[in-house]
Each structure stands twice: as structure tokens, then as C-alpha cells.
Amino acid sequence: REIGSIVRSLGCFPTEAELHELLAKVEEEEPTGYIHLEKFLPVMTKVLLDRSYRPIPEDVLLHAFEALDVNKCGYISKEDLVKYLTEE
């Protein structure tokens, strides 16, 4: 269920159809809801090396950082970024 989140956290932004294709490559013949790491790693390594999916659009990324910039100062402090990445 979380394959989309995992792939997106690696900087890839596949469409839902592409995500289903990826899932078909790594799923067991009888889907269990789990993906074995041994099947996922080689497929995802190839995806990353081939740059198979477009990256997250710049405006989406910028909007995410603007949402974290509560003081509207145009940047996020190192401390706040560490807090968001580890606690939120």
C-alpha cells in the first residue's frame, strides 16, 4: 500500500499507471500486500539509475517549503528543517 510513498520519497514522481507497472514487477505471483526487499532493490535501483520517472515538479517542491516557512522569511532554518524531517 505504501509503495507510492516509498518511491516518491526517493525523488521519483510516477503516475498512478507507472506505479501499478512498478508494483507488478516487484509483487509476488500471489499478492500478499507485502513486497520483499530482495525484489524491490534491483527494480528500484534500475528506476533511479535510468531516471525512469520525472522528478517532483519544482513548483510543488517550492510550495511545500513555503508551507513550512511559517514566518514567511523566504528560508527555513536548519533547526526547523531537522525538526520537520525527524519529528513531523
C-alpha positions as CSV (number, residue, x, y, z in Angstrom):
1,R,0.0,0.0,0.0
2,E,2.9,2.4,0.7
3,I,4.9,1.8,-2.5
4,G,3.9,5.2,-3.8
5,S,5.2,7.0,-0.7
6,I,8.4,5.0,-0.8
7,V,9.1,5.7,-4.5
8,R,8.2,9.4,-4.0
9,S,10.5,9.7,-1.0
10,L,13.3,8.6,-3.4
11,G,12.6,11.6,-5.6
12,C,10.5,10.0,-8.2
13,F,7.1,11.2,-9.3
14,P,5.5,8.3,-11.2
15,T,1.9,8.4,-12.5
16,E,-0.6,6.0,-10.9
17,A,-0.3,3.8,-14.0
18,E,3.5,3.8,-13.8
19,L,3.2,3.0,-10.1
20,H,1.0,0.0,-10.9
21,E,3.5,-1.2,-13.5
22,L,6.3,-1.0,-10.9
23,L,4.2,-2.8,-8.4
24,A,3.6,-5.6,-10.9
25,K,7.4,-6.0,-11.3
26,V,8.1,-6.4,-7.6
27,E,4.9,-8.2,-6.3
28,E,4.9,-11.9,-5.7
29,E,2.8,-14.0,-8.0
30,E,0.2,-14.3,-5.3
31,P,-0.1,-10.7,-3.9
32,T,0.2,-10.6,-0.2
33,G,0.3,-6.8,0.4
34,Y,4.0,-7.0,1.1
35,I,7.0,-6.6,-1.1
36,H,10.2,-8.4,-0.4
37,L,13.2,-6.1,-0.3
38,E,15.2,-8.5,-2.5
39,K,12.8,-7.9,-5.3
40,F,12.3,-4.2,-4.7
41,L,16.0,-3.1,-4.6
42,P,17.1,-4.2,-8.0
43,V,14.0,-2.8,-9.7
44,M,14.2,0.5,-7.8
45,T,17.9,0.8,-8.5
46,K,17.3,0.5,-12.2
47,V,14.5,3.1,-12.0
48,L,16.8,5.5,-10.2
49,L,19.8,4.9,-12.5
50,D,17.7,5.2,-15.6
51,R,15.8,8.2,-14.3
52,S,12.6,6.4,-15.3
53,Y,10.2,8.8,-13.7
54,R,10.1,12.6,-13.9
55,P,11.2,14.4,-10.7
56,I,8.8,16.2,-8.5
57,P,7.8,19.5,-10.2
58,E,9.8,22.5,-8.9
59,D,6.6,24.4,-8.1
60,V,5.2,21.6,-6.0
61,L,8.5,21.4,-4.0
62,L,8.6,25.2,-3.6
63,H,5.0,25.2,-2.4
64,A,5.9,22.5,0.2
65,F,8.8,24.7,1.5
66,E,6.6,27.8,1.6
67,A,4.2,25.9,3.8
68,L,7.0,25.2,6.2
69,D,8.2,28.8,6.2
70,V,5.7,30.0,8.9
71,N,7.5,33.3,9.3
72,K,7.4,34.0,5.6
73,C,11.1,34.9,5.6
74,G,12.0,33.0,2.4
75,Y,14.0,30.3,4.1
76,I,13.8,27.5,6.7
77,S,16.4,27.4,9.5
78,K,18.5,24.2,9.8
79,E,16.9,23.6,13.2
80,D,13.4,23.8,11.8
81,L,14.2,21.6,8.8
82,V,15.7,18.9,11.1
83,K,12.6,19.1,13.3
84,Y,10.3,18.7,10.3
85,L,12.3,15.8,8.9
86,T,12.6,13.9,12.2
87,E,9.5,14.8,14.2
88,E,6.7,15.8,11.9
